[in-house]
Amino acid sequence: MKTFVSIALLLMMSVPASAMSLREAADIAVANNPSLQRTKRDIDTARQDVKIARGQKGLSVSLSGSFSADKSEGVQESESASSRVTGSIPLYSGRRLESAIRSAELGVDIAQLNFDQSTDDLIYQVTTAYVNALENRATAAVDVETRDNLVEHEKNIEALYVAGSKAKIDWLRATVETSNAAQDVARSHAAYEVSLTQLATLLSLDAIGGIEVEDFFIDSVIGELDHYIRAAEENRNDLKADELKIEQGEVQVTSAKSGWLPEVSASAGTGFSARSRKWDPTSDASAGVSASWSIFDSKVTRARVDEAEIAVEQLKLAMQSDVESVREDVVTAYKNLRSALVRFDTTQKAVELAEEERYIATERYRAGEGILLDVLDAEVALSTAKKNHVSAKYDVIRYHFQLSHAMGNTLNR
């Protein structure tokens, strides 16, 4: 079996020193994205739930006190006061309290996994936007090159027309094609700026002025599909969270069954009381163990147990659905990447052939052996071939990350 997609980040073009790498962009998004930060707060909330659950099993102390004054006609006024401190601790709850603690602890792990999955989802969004910006910039560069080539053709044809060796219609046609190419440049440049704006939004930046993306390529070797499916099933944080939710549901079943079992607690207390006639306080102390056992509750406990067991079955079905969805994501990304790799090789060859065709058409026209239409067609064919190659190149990158995301770790962090 071939190894997993190998990554070689290769710089393809000169970029400014201030260019932002993909990993840097992902780090900025993770640090700044408000939605992700809200998800992180869920972990803190889950940790507080653990403290609450553990506190229910520990010692509790209460303080109470009272003061009263009585006055009746013909009877001397009397006053009384009392106070008491009582401590209690549960000894046995039928595993209700233990289940609450375990459920809360699982809640922390689930919240962490949800945060990790949300983080990777955000990174994948940033990656997609980043690659889109690279592709739009490269497409714009092809359009600029095509326009410049047509401008050069127009100048040459104009010179030949002035010299009387070419017809005016050739010059007019060249001028029109140059104008059309200028429109393509304007559209592709606008698309590039839009993609930068989308990236800036994910990075929680106010403007695109400081963003310069850094070009790279991924030299991919694709392995067997089953390998990626197994890796996804083992690594995806959302599937791990599903497993813990099922365990948490089973803990809830145990907690519901505690309604059939007794509860035992121990308590101890001390206090004093006094009356106004003497105001000599008297103290007392007490300690004991108490137990309670509901022997009939009109099948309320049975209903709670059934409800908890149904919830577990629903969680298992939800996980099965998620597993199928993950497998579909992997298969889709795998096939997309395999197709893009084939396209990358074929489009590279097409560019080489188109460049040769354009050279021949241009030289034949200059020698008076060809027509302008051949030159323009060759120029369009070359532009199309280069754009197809650009598309294939960034599809290789895009689908590589799509496959990595489907496996649970977009940037292999």
C-alpha positions in Angstrom: 0.0 0.0 0.0 1.3 3.4 -0.8 1.8 5.8 2.0 -0.6 8.6 2.7 -0.5 11.7 0.5 3.1 13.0 0.8 3.4 16.7 1.1 6.1 18.9 -0.4 5.3 22.6 -0.1 7.3 24.0 -3.0 7.4 27.8 -3.8 6.4 28.3 -7.3 6.9 32.0 -7.7 8.6 35.0 -6.1 6.5 36.5 -3.3 7.1 39.6 -1.1 8.7 39.1 2.3 5.4 40.1 3.9 3.5 37.3 2.2 1.3 35.3 4.6 1.7 31.5 4.5 -1.2 29.2 4.7 -0.3 28.0 8.1 0.1 31.6 9.4 -3.3 32.4 8.0 -4.8 29.4 9.8 -3.2 30.4 13.1 -4.5 33.9 12.8 -8.0 32.6 12.1 -7.9 30.2 15.1 -6.7 33.1 17.3 -9.2 35.7 16.1 -12.4 33.9 15.0 -15.2 34.9 17.5 -17.4 31.9 16.7 -14.5 29.5 17.5 -13.8 31.4 20.8 -17.5 30.9 21.8 -17.2 27.2 21.2 -14.1 27.2 23.4 -16.2 28.6 26.3 -18.3 25.4 26.2 -15.2 23.6 27.6 -15.1 26.0 30.6 -18.9 25.5 31.1 -18.5 21.7 31.1 -15.7 21.9 33.6 -17.9 23.8 36.0 -20.5 21.1 35.6 -17.9 18.6 36.8 -17.4 20.7 39.9 -21.1 20.9 40.6 -21.5 17.1 40.1 -18.6 16.3 42.4 -19.9 18.8 45.0 -23.2 16.9 45.2 -21.2 13.8 46.5 -19.2 15.8 49.1 -19.9 17.2 52.6 -22.5 19.9 52.9 -22.9 22.1 55.9 -25.9 24.3 56.7 -26.5 26.9 59.4 -29.9 27.9 60.7 -31.1 30.2 63.4 -34.3 31.8 64.8 -35.5 34.4 67.2 -39.1 35.0 68.4 -40.9 37.2 70.9 -44.3 36.4 72.3 -46.6 38.8 74.1 -50.2 38.0 75.2 -52.6 40.0 77.4 -52.1 39.3 81.0 -49.0 37.2 80.3 -45.4 38.3 80.7 -43.6 38.8 77.4 -41.1 36.1 76.5 -38.3 35.8 73.9 -36.4 32.9 72.6 -33.5 32.2 70.3 -31.9 29.2 68.7 -29.2 28.2 66.2 -28.0 25.0 64.7 -25.1 23.8 62.5 -25.8 20.6 60.5 -23.4 18.6 58.3 -24.4 15.8 55.9 -22.8 13.5 53.4 -24.3 11.0 51.1 -23.1 7.4 51.7 -24.9 5.6 48.9 -27.1 6.9 46.0 -27.6 3.8 43.8 -24.8 5.3 41.6 -26.9 8.3 40.8 -24.2 10.8 42.0 -21.4 8.8 40.5 -23.2 8.7 37.2 -23.7 12.5 37.3 -19.9 12.9 37.9 -19.0 10.6 35.1 -21.5 12.2 32.7 -20.0 15.6 33.5 -16.5 14.4 32.9 -17.5 13.0 29.5 -19.1 16.3 28.8 -15.7 18.0 29.1 -14.1 15.5 26.7 -17.0 16.0 24.3 -16.8 19.8 24.5 -13.0 19.5 23.8 -13.6 17.3 20.7 -16.3 19.6 19.4 -13.9 22.5 19.8 -11.1 20.5 18.0 -13.5 19.7 15.2 -14.7 23.3 14.9 -11.1 24.4 14.8 -10.3 22.0 11.9 -13.5 23.1 10.1 -12.4 26.7 10.3 -8.9 25.8 9.1 -10.4 24.0 6.2 -12.5 27.1 5.3 -9.4 29.2 5.5 -7.5 26.8 3.4 -10.2 26.8 0.7 -10.4 30.6 0.7 -6.6 30.8 0.5 -6.3 28.3 -2.4 -9.2 30.2 -4.2 -7.2 33.4 -3.9 -4.1 31.7 -5.3 -6.1 30.3 -8.2 -7.8 33.7 -9.0 -4.4 35.4 -8.8 -2.9 32.9 -11.2 -5.8 33.2 -13.6 -5.5 36.9 -13.5 -1.8 36.6 -14.4 -2.8 34.4 -17.5 -5.3 37.1 -18.5 -2.7 39.8 -18.2 -0.2 37.8 -20.2 -2.8 37.1 -22.9 -3.7 40.8 -23.1 -0.1 41.8 -23.3 0.4 39.3 -26.2 -2.6 40.7 -28.0 -1.3 44.2 -27.5 1.9 43.2 -29.1 0.1 41.6 -32.0 -1.9 44.8 -32.4 1.2 46.9 -32.6 2.8 44.6 -35.1 -0.3 44.5 -37.3 -0.7 48.2 -37.1 2.9 48.6 -38.3 2.3 46.2 -41.2 -1.0 48.0 -42.0 0.8 51.3 -42.1 3.4 49.8 -44.4 0.6 48.5 -46.7 1.3 44.8 -46.3 -1.8 44.0 -44.2 -5.4 45.0 -44.5 -7.1 47.4 -42.2 -9.6 44.7 -41.1 -6.8 42.8 -39.6 -5.8 45.8 -37.5 -9.4 46.4 -36.5 -9.9 42.8 -35.4 -6.7 42.8 -33.4 -7.8 46.0 -31.7 -11.2 44.4 -30.7 -9.5 41.3 -29.3 -7.2 43.5 -27.3 -10.2 45.3 -25.8 -11.9 42.0 -25.0 -8.8 40.8 -23.3 -8.7 43.9 -21.2 -12.2 43.1 -19.9 -11.0 39.6 -18.9 -8.2 41.2 -16.9 -10.6 43.5 -15.1 -13.0 40.6 -14.2 -10.2 38.2 -13.0 -8.6 41.0 -10.9 -12.0 41.6 -9.3 -12.4 37.9 -8.6 -9.0 37.9 -6.9 -10.0 40.8 -4.7 -13.2 39.2 -3.8 -11.4 36.0 -2.7 -9.0 38.1 -0.6 -12.0 39.7 1.1 -13.5 36.3 1.9 -10.2 35.2 3.4 -9.9 38.4 5.4 -13.4 37.7 6.8 -12.3 34.3 8.0 -9.2 35.9 9.6 -11.4 38.5 11.3 -9.4 41.3 9.5 -11.0 44.5 8.5 -9.3 45.0 5.1 -7.4 43.1 2.5 -4.7 45.6 2.1 -2.2 43.7 4.2 -2.9 40.3 2.8 -0.5 38.7 0.3 -0.9 35.0 -0.3 2.1 32.8 -0.8 2.0 30.4 -3.7 3.0 26.7 -3.3 2.3 23.3 -4.8 1.7 19.9 -3.3 3.3 17.0 -5.0 0.8 14.2 -4.1 1.1 10.4 -4.3 -2.3 8.9 -3.7 -2.7 5.6 -2.0 -5.5 3.1 -1.6 -9.0 4.4 -0.7 -9.5 1.9 2.1 -6.5 3.4 3.9 -8.1 6.8 4.0 -11.5 5.6 5.1 -9.9 3.7 8.0 -7.8 6.7 9.0 -10.9 8.9 8.9 -12.9 6.6 11.1 -10.1 6.5 13.6 -9.2 10.2 13.6 -12.3 12.3 13.1 -13.1 14.3 16.2 -16.8 14.3 15.5 -16.9 10.5 15.4 -14.9 10.4 18.7 -17.4 12.7 20.2 -20.2 10.5 19.0 -18.7 7.5 20.8 -18.4 9.5 24.0 -22.0 10.7 23.7 -23.1 7.1 23.5 -21.1 6.3 26.6 -22.6 9.4 28.3 -26.1 8.1 27.3 -25.3 4.7 28.9 -24.3 6.5 32.1 -27.7 8.2 32.0 -29.3 4.8 31.9 -27.4 3.8 35.0 -28.5 7.0 36.7 -32.1 6.4 35.8 -31.9 2.9 37.3 -30.8 4.4 40.6 -34.5 5.2 41.2 -35.0 1.5 42.0 -32.3 1.6 44.7 -32.1 3.1 48.2 -30.3 6.2 49.2 -28.3 6.5 52.4 -26.8 9.5 54.0 -25.1 10.4 57.3 -25.6 13.6 59.2 -24.4 15.3 62.4 -25.3 18.6 64.0 -25.1 20.8 67.1 -27.0 23.8 68.3 -28.2 25.8 71.3 -31.4 27.4 72.4 -32.3 30.0 75.1 -35.3 31.8 76.5 -35.5 35.3 77.9 -36.6 34.4 81.4 -33.1 33.0 82.2 -31.2 33.4 79.0 -29.2 30.3 80.0 -28.4 28.6 76.7 -28.7 24.9 76.4 -26.8 22.9 73.8 -27.4 19.7 72.0 -25.7 17.4 69.5 -27.0 14.7 67.2 -25.7 12.3 64.7 -27.2 9.5 62.6 -27.7 7.7 59.4 -30.8 7.9 57.3 -32.0 5.8 54.4 -34.9 6.2 51.9 -36.2 3.7 49.3 -39.0 4.4 47.0 -40.8 1.0 46.6 -43.5 2.2 44.3 -43.6 5.3 42.1 -46.3 4.5 39.5 -43.6 3.2 37.0 -41.9 6.7 36.8 -38.5 5.1 37.2 -39.3 2.5 34.5 -40.3 5.3 32.1 -37.1 7.2 32.9 -35.0 4.1 32.2 -36.8 3.4 28.9 -36.3 7.0 27.9 -32.6 6.9 28.6 -32.2 3.6 26.7 -34.1 5.0 23.7 -31.8 8.0 23.8 -28.8 5.7 23.6 -30.2 3.9 20.5 -30.8 7.3 18.9 -27.2 8.2 19.6 -26.0 5.0 18.0 -28.1 5.7 14.9 -26.7 9.2 14.7 -23.2 7.9 14.9 -23.9 5.3 12.1 -25.2 8.2 10.0 -22.1 10.3 10.7 -19.8 7.4 9.9 -21.5 7.0 6.5 -21.2 10.7 5.9 -17.5 10.7 6.7 -17.0 7.8 4.3 -18.8 9.7 1.6 -16.6 12.7 2.3 -13.5 10.6 2.0 -14.6 8.9 -1.2 -15.6 12.2 -2.8 -12.3 13.9 -1.9 -10.3 10.9 -3.0 -11.9 10.8 -6.5 -11.6 14.5 -6.9 -7.9 14.4 -6.1 -7.2 11.4 -8.4 -9.0 13.2 -11.2 -7.1 16.5 -10.5 -3.8 14.7 -10.6 -4.6 13.3 -14.1 -5.7 16.7 -15.3 -2.6 18.4 -14.0 -0.4 16.2 -16.2 -2.5 16.4 -19.3 -3.0 20.2 -19.1 0.8 20.7 -18.7 1.3 18.9 -22.0 -1.6 20.9 -23.6 0.2 24.2 -22.6 3.4 23.0 -24.3 1.5 22.2 -27.5 -0.5 25.4 -27.4 2.7 27.5 -27.1 4.1 25.7 -30.1 0.9 26.3 -32.1 0.9 30.0 -31.2 4.6 30.4 -32.3 3.9 28.7 -35.6 0.7 30.7 -36.3 2.5 34.0 -35.5 5.5 33.3 -37.6 3.3 32.2 -40.6 1.3 35.4 -40.3 4.4 37.6 -40.3 5.7 35.7 -43.3 2.5 36.3 -45.1 1.6 32.6 -45.3 -1.1 32.6 -42.6 -4.2 34.6 -41.6 -5.0 36.6 -38.5 -7.7 34.2 -37.4 -5.1 31.5 -37.0 -3.0 33.8 -34.7 -6.0 34.8 -32.6 -7.3 31.3 -32.3 -3.9 30.1 -31.2 -3.7 32.9 -28.6 -7.1 31.9 -27.3 -6.1 28.2 -27.2 -3.0 29.0 -25.3 -4.9 31.1 -22.8 -7.5 28.3 -22.3 -4.8 25.7 -21.9 -3.0 27.8 -19.3 -6.2 28.4 -17.4 -7.0 24.8 -17.4 -3.5 24.0 -16.1 -4.0 26.6 -13.3 -7.4 25.1 -12.5 -5.9 21.6 -12.3 -2.9 22.7 -10.3 -5.0 24.3 -7.6 -7.6 21.5 -7.7 -4.7 19.2 -6.7 -4.0 21.4 -3.7 -7.7 22.0 -3.0 -8.6 18.3 -3.0 -5.6 17.3 -1.1 -6.8 19.5 1.7 -10.3 18.2 1.2 -9.1 14.7 1.7 -7.0 15.7 4.8 -10.1 17.4 6.3 -12.3 14.4 5.6 -9.7 12.4 7.6 -9.8 14.8 10.5 -6.7 17.0 10.2 -6.6 19.5 7.4 -3.0 20.8 7.9 -1.7 17.8 9.8 -1.2 20.1 12.8 
